[in-house]
Amino acid sequence: MENEKVFAMSFSKVYGLLIAKAERKGRTRAEVEEVTSWLTGYTAQQIDDLMDSEIFYGDFFRQAPAMNPNREKIIGVVCGVRVENVENSLMRDIRYLDKLVDELARGKAMEKILRE
């Protein structure tokens, strides 16, 4: 049930919080869009358009053009939860984005964040 609450949240609100977190740590909105694009296959323009829409956070991931197959290389803890152990695949994808933004905010190099 808790997952459903997250899935039904406004994309623009949640994504805005992710951008704010990165910007507080000296990173940019463009960098957040870059990691989001890498993960989901959306372009920066599509993400910007979705920020002005009524899309739910869960639908943002459900409708992603091309989830990156290398996302499974993302491991670690976010909010006390190991992302690789999240059973619900949609929630795992959401946690992957959380983890990428955490790494960005911590100053990790972009090539390491994008698992290159």
PyMOL commands that set and color helices and strands:
alter all, ss='L'
color gray80, all
select helices_A, chain A and resi 2-7+11-24+29-40+44-51+57-62+69-73+83-85+89-105+110-113
alter helices_A, ss='H'
color red, helices_A
select strands_A, chain A and resi 77-78+81-82
alter strands_A, ss='S'
color yellow, strands_A
deselect
rebuild
show_as cartoon
